[in-house]
Amino acid sequence: MKILLLRLHELPKLRFSGLACVLAGGVLQACAPEKPDPQSAPRELLQHYLEMVDENRYERARELSTPAERARLREVETLLAGEPADSSLLNTEILDMNCITGRDTAICRCLLQDQYAEAYVQYFRMLKLRQAWYMDAPLSEWEIEQFDRRLSTENPQTESYE
């Protein structure tokens, strides 16, 4: 009951602490990170995944992958097992990325450049499973054609890399 009863001389203290709370709340709100764009999550995953593969960190890349992609990565790792470790390190740069993101699937067409300055196009699919995005196995030729048609319809100014 004492807490509810305020003495008149304590009122200035209360005003000051209330103002401090409002100011502190404003500062915290201004410093709080913005909510991430759900469309950027697949793009960030793709960039991180490519870094892991470039650095031969297949165990980490598998953690970012669906079961189908994990199996493919194991095959790649087995093929490269006999090679000197530094000979299979890559340096892939993403020159351009066009993605279509749905509720649980994202497909990106990337213009990539390797360490020899060779540019090439590669397609990637990400699936959202249990509220997180994962890399999936490569697209089939038919899926690539469908994606290119949809991308050119939805975004007519998109360049063709072919």
Backbone as CSV, one residue per row, in Angstrom:
resi,resn,N_x,N_y,N_z,CA_x,CA_y,CA_z,C_x,C_y,C_z
1,MET,0.809,-1.179,0.000,0.000,0.000,0.000,0.859,1.252,0.000
2,LYS,2.020,1.221,0.645,2.913,2.365,0.667,3.363,2.734,-0.736
3,ILE,3.513,1.742,-1.594,3.992,2.001,-2.957,2.994,2.851,-3.717
4,LEU,1.722,2.623,-3.513,0.709,3.352,-4.250,0.557,4.791,-3.777
5,LEU,0.861,5.061,-2.526,0.741,6.417,-1.999,2.004,7.204,-2.329
6,LEU,1.845,8.290,-3.029,2.978,9.131,-3.399,2.971,10.384,-2.564
7,ARG,4.122,10.733,-2.107,4.249,12.012,-1.421,4.502,13.072,-2.472
8,LEU,4.036,14.238,-2.216,4.139,15.326,-3.175,5.584,15.644,-3.533
9,HIS,6.504,15.577,-2.590,7.899,15.923,-2.880,8.594,14.834,-3.722
10,GLU,8.005,13.634,-3.872,8.602,12.582,-4.699,8.169,12.703,-6.166
11,LEU,7.186,13.526,-6.457,6.675,13.669,-7.809,7.747,14.106,-8.810
12,PRO,8.633,15.082,-8.506,9.682,15.433,-9.469,10.594,14.253,-9.794
13,LYS,10.914,13.431,-8.783,11.743,12.247,-9.040,11.045,11.308,-10.011
14,LEU,9.746,11.145,-9.829,8.971,10.262,-10.677,8.944,10.780,-12.108
15,ARG,8.782,12.082,-12.259,8.784,12.676,-13.600,10.124,12.459,-14.279
16,PHE,11.222,12.658,-13.531,12.549,12.482,-14.104,12.759,11.034,-14.542
17,SER,12.406,10.085,-13.670,12.624,8.686,-14.018,11.707,8.271,-15.164
18,GLY,10.512,8.830,-15.236,9.617,8.539,-16.359,10.179,9.065,-17.661
19,LEU,10.724,10.290,-17.625,11.347,10.873,-18.809,12.567,10.069,-19.221
20,ALA,13.349,9.627,-18.237,14.532,8.808,-18.541,14.125,7.505,-19.205
21,CYS,13.040,6.901,-18.736,12.565,5.651,-19.338,12.131,5.873,-20.786
22,VAL,11.427,6.990,-21.020,10.979,7.291,-22.381,12.180,7.504,-23.294
23,LEU,13.168,8.287,-22.833,14.364,8.521,-23.641,15.153,7.234,-23.865
24,ALA,15.324,6.446,-22.815,16.059,5.188,-22.958,15.334,4.258,-23.921
25,GLY,14.010,4.229,-23.839,13.232,3.396,-24.760,13.411,3.846,-26.200
26,GLY,13.443,5.170,-26.410,13.660,5.697,-27.761,15.020,5.340,-28.298
27,VAL,16.044,5.424,-27.450,17.395,5.058,-27.874,17.462,3.578,-28.195
28,LEU,16.878,2.742,-27.331,16.885,1.305,-27.597,16.150,0.979,-28.880
29,GLN,15.036,1.652,-29.122,14.287,1.415,-30.353,15.108,1.829,-31.564
30,ALA,15.812,2.952,-31.476,16.626,3.430,-32.591,17.810,2.512,-32.843
31,CYS,18.347,1.898,-31.790,19.501,1.021,-31.937,19.109,-0.406,-32.282
32,ALA,17.842,-0.746,-32.113,17.418,-2.115,-32.402,17.547,-2.389,-33.890
33,PRO,17.993,-3.580,-34.259,18.119,-3.889,-35.681,16.750,-3.951,-36.335
34,GLU,16.714,-3.570,-37.597,15.466,-3.654,-38.330,15.129,-5.118,-38.543
35,LYS,13.843,-5.389,-38.719,13.448,-6.759,-39.009,14.048,-7.146,-40.358
36,PRO,14.643,-8.343,-40.448,15.237,-8.730,-41.720,14.165,-8.936,-42.782
37,ASP,14.494,-8.599,-43.981,13.612,-8.793,-45.113,13.532,-10.290,-45.398
38,PRO,12.329,-10.892,-45.358,12.244,-12.330,-45.596,12.779,-12.727,-46.966
39,GLN,12.745,-11.805,-47.922,13.274,-12.105,-49.256,14.793,-12.208,-49.240
40,SER,15.463,-11.566,-48.285,16.926,-11.574,-48.262,17.490,-12.849,-47.646
41,ALA,16.701,-13.563,-46.860,17.198,-14.773,-46.197,17.747,-15.804,-47.186
42,PRO,17.038,-16.139,-48.281,17.617,-17.091,-49.231,18.902,-16.565,-49.881
43,ARG,18.963,-15.280,-50.155,20.165,-14.698,-50.763,21.363,-14.818,-49.820
44,GLU,21.134,-14.517,-48.549,22.214,-14.617,-47.561,22.665,-16.064,-47.396
45,LEU,21.709,-16.985,-47.372,22.042,-18.408,-47.280,22.900,-18.820,-48.467
46,LEU,22.501,-18.419,-49.655,23.241,-18.783,-50.868,24.674,-18.260,-50.812
47,GLN,24.852,-17.018,-50.418,26.194,-16.456,-50.329,27.044,-17.221,-49.318
48,HIS,26.467,-17.523,-48.167,27.197,-18.249,-47.124,27.522,-19.670,-47.591
49,TYR,26.576,-20.316,-48.214,26.766,-21.676,-48.731,27.915,-21.714,-49.752
50,LEU,27.913,-20.775,-50.680,28.981,-20.739,-51.694,30.350,-20.541,-51.045
51,GLU,30.418,-19.719,-50.014,31.686,-19.534,-49.294,32.155,-20.849,-48.687
52,MET,31.228,-21.587,-48.075,31.587,-22.862,-47.434,32.099,-23.870,-48.472
53,VAL,31.426,-23.946,-49.618,31.850,-24.875,-50.671,33.195,-24.441,-51.244
54,ASP,33.368,-23.146,-51.486,34.649,-22.636,-52.007,35.814,-23.007,-51.096
55,GLU,35.573,-22.984,-49.788,36.631,-23.246,-48.799,36.730,-24.723,-48.418
56,ASN,36.012,-25.586,-49.167,35.991,-27.035,-48.885,35.479,-27.350,-47.488
57,ARG,34.618,-26.524,-46.974,34.031,-26.753,-45.648,32.689,-27.465,-45.857
58,TYR,32.786,-28.692,-46.371,31.590,-29.435,-46.750,30.723,-29.815,-45.559
59,GLU,31.330,-30.059,-44.423,30.541,-30.403,-43.242,29.609,-29.248,-42.896
60,ARG,30.135,-28.032,-42.918,29.303,-26.849,-42.638,28.284,-26.632,-43.758
61,ALA,28.676,-26.847,-45.004,27.746,-26.694,-46.130,26.591,-27.693,-46.012
62,ARG,26.881,-28.907,-45.548,25.818,-29.897,-45.362,24.831,-29.465,-44.290
63,GLU,25.307,-28.767,-43.270,24.399,-28.270,-42.224,23.397,-27.265,-42.788
64,LEU,23.759,-26.622,-43.887,22.902,-25.622,-44.517,22.031,-26.219,-45.618
65,SER,22.019,-27.560,-45.746,21.427,-28.225,-46.900,20.309,-29.197,-46.556
66,THR,19.472,-29.453,-47.566,18.445,-30.486,-47.461,19.129,-31.848,-47.581
67,PRO,18.431,-32.935,-47.240,19.029,-34.270,-47.397,19.523,-34.553,-48.815
68,ALA,18.787,-34.126,-49.831,19.208,-34.361,-51.219,20.526,-33.647,-51.529
69,GLU,20.661,-32.422,-51.068,21.900,-31.675,-51.315,23.042,-32.223,-50.463
70,ARG,22.737,-32.694,-49.272,23.787,-33.313,-48.440,24.402,-34.513,-49.152
71,ALA,23.544,-35.328,-49.759,24.035,-36.505,-50.489,24.912,-36.072,-51.661
72,ARG,24.505,-35.033,-52.387,25.303,-34.543,-53.521,26.650,-34.011,-53.039
73,LEU,26.651,-33.287,-51.925,27.902,-32.754,-51.381,28.853,-33.872,-50.943
74,ARG,28.294,-34.963,-50.406,29.146,-36.099,-50.031,29.834,-36.680,-51.261
75,GLU,29.093,-36.755,-52.377,29.678,-37.249,-53.630,30.797,-36.332,-54.105
76,VAL,30.569,-35.041,-54.056,31.597,-34.073,-54.461,32.818,-34.209,-53.564
77,GLU,32.587,-34.291,-52.271,33.686,-34.421,-51.321,34.486,-35.697,-51.578
78,THR,33.811,-36.792,-51.902,34.477,-38.063,-52.201,35.332,-37.929,-53.462
79,LEU,34.794,-37.255,-54.485,35.550,-37.049,-55.725,36.809,-36.228,-55.496
80,LEU,36.723,-35.251,-54.600,37.859,-34.357,-54.358,38.821,-34.879,-53.291
81,ALA,38.468,-35.978,-52.649,39.283,-36.497,-51.546,40.709,-36.811,-51.979
82,GLY,40.910,-37.260,-53.194,42.252,-37.607,-53.669,43.066,-36.421,-54.147
83,GLU,42.450,-35.269,-54.240,43.130,-34.070,-54.731,43.838,-33.351,-53.573
84,PRO,44.935,-32.645,-53.861,45.548,-31.809,-52.813,44.528,-30.763,-52.337
85,ALA,44.492,-30.538,-51.044,43.474,-29.657,-50.454,43.441,-28.274,-51.087
86,ASP,44.603,-27.685,-51.326,44.598,-26.319,-51.867,44.222,-26.268,-53.345
87,SER,44.303,-27.380,-54.055,43.955,-27.362,-55.480,42.448,-27.295,-55.693
88,SER,41.665,-27.657,-54.687,40.217,-27.622,-54.844,39.573,-26.410,-54.170
89,LEU,40.385,-25.510,-53.621,39.839,-24.275,-53.069,39.428,-23.363,-54.210
90,LEU,38.273,-22.763,-54.076,37.743,-21.905,-55.136,37.584,-20.481,-54.629
91,ASN,37.366,-19.594,-55.563,37.088,-18.206,-55.225,35.981,-17.732,-56.155
92,THR,34.758,-18.030,-55.776,33.603,-17.695,-56.604,33.044,-16.346,-56.192
93,GLU,32.816,-15.511,-57.171,32.229,-14.186,-56.922,30.864,-14.131,-57.578
94,ILE,29.880,-13.634,-56.840,28.544,-13.461,-57.397,28.498,-12.104,-58.089
95,LEU,28.371,-12.125,-59.409,28.300,-10.880,-60.173,26.880,-10.332,-60.219
96,ASP,25.908,-11.235,-60.286,24.509,-10.828,-60.335,23.660,-11.977,-59.805
97,MET,22.524,-11.634,-59.206,21.640,-12.651,-58.652,20.197,-12.204,-58.860
98,ASN,19.404,-13.065,-59.482,17.970,-12.829,-59.647,17.240,-13.971,-58.978
99,CYS,16.383,-13.645,-58.029,15.682,-14.670,-57.261,14.180,-14.458,-57.313
100,ILE,13.476,-15.563,-57.249,12.035,-15.554,-57.026,11.833,-16.338,-55.746
101,THR,11.209,-15.694,-54.766,11.025,-16.317,-53.457,9.549,-16.478,-53.173
102,GLY,9.164,-17.711,-52.890,7.792,-18.016,-52.474,7.763,-18.247,-50.980
103,ARG,6.672,-18.788,-50.507,6.535,-19.021,-49.069,7.549,-20.034,-48.569
104,ASP,7.770,-21.113,-49.343,8.677,-22.156,-48.869,9.719,-22.589,-49.894
105,THR,9.813,-21.877,-51.017,10.801,-22.185,-52.045,11.365,-20.899,-52.612
106,ALA,12.654,-20.886,-52.837,13.309,-19.759,-53.513,14.232,-20.345,-54.570
107,ILE,14.225,-19.717,-55.730,15.123,-20.132,-56.808,15.877,-18.896,-57.268
108,CYS,17.189,-19.046,-57.388,18.027,-17.930,-57.826,18.829,-18.329,-59.048
109,ARG,18.907,-17.404,-59.988,19.793,-17.545,-61.141,20.937,-16.579,-60.904
110,CYS,22.144,-17.118,-60.849,23.309,-16.297,-60.523,24.297,-16.267,-61.675
111,LEU,24.834,-15.112,-61.890,25.980,-14.970,-62.774,27.188,-14.980,-61.854
112,LEU,27.992,-16.028,-61.987,29.146,-16.224,-61.122,30.432,-16.053,-61.906
113,GLN,31.484,-15.760,-61.190,32.812,-15.669,-61.802,33.770,-16.459,-60.929
114,ASP,34.548,-17.333,-61.576,35.488,-18.141,-60.801,36.842,-17.447,-60.690
115,GLN,37.795,-18.127,-60.055,39.113,-17.532,-59.814,39.897,-17.303,-61.102
116,TYR,39.439,-17.888,-62.209,40.115,-17.691,-63.501,39.429,-16.622,-64.336
117,ALA,38.526,-15.861,-63.722,37.770,-14.773,-64.353,36.798,-15.288,-65.409
118,GLU,36.427,-16.556,-65.327,35.429,-17.126,-66.222,34.047,-16.910,-65.616
119,ALA,33.147,-16.323,-66.392,31.786,-16.086,-65.915,30.883,-17.218,-66.405
120,TYR,29.958,-17.616,-65.566,29.012,-18.675,-65.921,27.735,-18.496,-65.110
121,VAL,26.660,-19.122,-65.585,25.361,-19.037,-64.933,25.120,-20.326,-64.162
122,GLN,24.601,-20.181,-62.959,24.238,-21.343,-62.174,22.935,-21.048,-61.435
123,TYR,22.120,-22.071,-61.302,20.827,-21.960,-60.650,20.879,-22.655,-59.299
124,PHE,20.167,-22.084,-58.334,20.134,-22.637,-56.985,18.698,-22.619,-56.477
125,ARG,18.355,-23.671,-55.738,17.031,-23.731,-55.113,17.230,-23.843,-53.608
126,MET,16.447,-23.081,-52.862,16.436,-23.149,-51.415,15.017,-23.516,-50.976
127,LEU,14.921,-24.353,-49.960,13.630,-24.748,-49.418,13.533,-24.300,-47.968
128,LYS,12.353,-23.882,-47.576,12.125,-23.495,-46.193,11.529,-24.699,-45.468
129,LEU,12.287,-25.204,-44.505,11.871,-26.355,-43.713,11.964,-25.979,-42.246
130,ARG,10.921,-26.227,-41.488,10.912,-25.908,-40.055,11.353,-24.461,-39.801
131,GLN,10.804,-23.539,-40.557,11.034,-22.103,-40.390,12.442,-21.631,-40.730
132,ALA,13.242,-22.452,-41.412,14.597,-22.044,-41.799,14.826,-22.419,-43.260
133,TRP,15.691,-21.656,-43.929,16.013,-21.908,-45.327,17.209,-22.855,-45.435
134,TYR,17.137,-23.781,-46.411,18.204,-24.746,-46.671,18.447,-24.840,-48.166
135,MET,19.700,-25.070,-48.533,20.057,-25.285,-49.941,19.514,-26.634,-50.376
136,ASP,18.986,-26.695,-51.593,18.484,-27.959,-52.125,19.330,-28.388,-53.314
137,ALA,19.113,-29.612,-53.747,19.851,-30.166,-54.885,19.605,-29.309,-56.131
138,PRO,20.507,-29.365,-57.101,20.375,-28.549,-58.317,19.067,-28.805,-59.065
139,LEU,18.653,-27.801,-59.797,17.439,-27.883,-60.604,17.662,-28.754,-61.830
140,SER,16.569,-29.351,-62.314,16.622,-30.086,-63.583,16.570,-29.071,-64.726
141,GLU,16.869,-29.515,-65.926,16.804,-28.621,-67.096,15.390,-28.051,-67.269
142,TRP,14.378,-28.893,-67.071,12.996,-28.438,-67.208,12.693,-27.353,-66.189
143,GLU,13.117,-27.540,-64.943,12.879,-26.546,-63.899,13.586,-25.229,-64.225
144,ILE,14.770,-25.315,-64.804,15.504,-24.107,-65.200,14.728,-23.344,-66.273
145,GLU,14.211,-24.061,-67.266,13.429,-23.408,-68.326,12.191,-22.728,-67.753
146,GLN,11.496,-23.411,-66.840,10.306,-22.830,-66.216,10.659,-21.582,-65.418
147,PHE,11.755,-21.638,-64.682,12.194,-20.494,-63.882,12.526,-19.309,-64.790
148,ASP,13.283,-19.558,-65.871,13.649,-18.477,-66.786,12.411,-17.840,-67.413
149,ARG,11.431,-18.653,-67.790,10.194,-18.109,-68.346,9.483,-17.223,-67.326
150,ARG,9.379,-17.714,-66.097,8.693,-16.947,-65.055,9.454,-15.662,-64.739
151,LEU,10.771,-15.748,-64.649,11.574,-14.564,-64.349,11.436,-13.515,-65.448
152,SER,11.450,-13.930,-66.701,11.335,-12.958,-67.798,9.932,-12.361,-67.859
153,THR,8.920,-13.109,-67.436,7.549,-12.592,-67.412,7.372,-11.594,-66.276
154,GLU,7.890,-11.942,-65.090,7.727,-11.078,-63.921,8.672,-9.885,-63.924
155,ASN,9.796,-10.015,-64.593,10.812,-8.974,-64.575,11.401,-8.845,-65.980
156,PRO,10.669,-8.206,-66.904,11.097,-8.171,-68.312,12.450,-7.498,-68.547
157,GLN,12.919,-6.630,-67.640,14.195,-5.971,-67.851,15.377,-6.844,-67.426
158,THR,15.098,-8.053,-66.907,16.170,-8.959,-66.486,17.010,-9.368,-67.682
159,GLU,18.312,-9.285,-67.519,19.223,-9.641,-68.601,19.324,-11.144,-68.760
160,SER,19.562,-11.565,-69.982,19.837,-12.967,-70.233,21.355,-13.145,-70.257
161,TYR,21.830,-14.179,-69.573,23.281,-14.398,-69.487,23.753,-15.393,-70.525
162,GLU,22.816,-15.958,-71.256,23.191,-17.007,-72.211,24.019,-16.437,-73.342
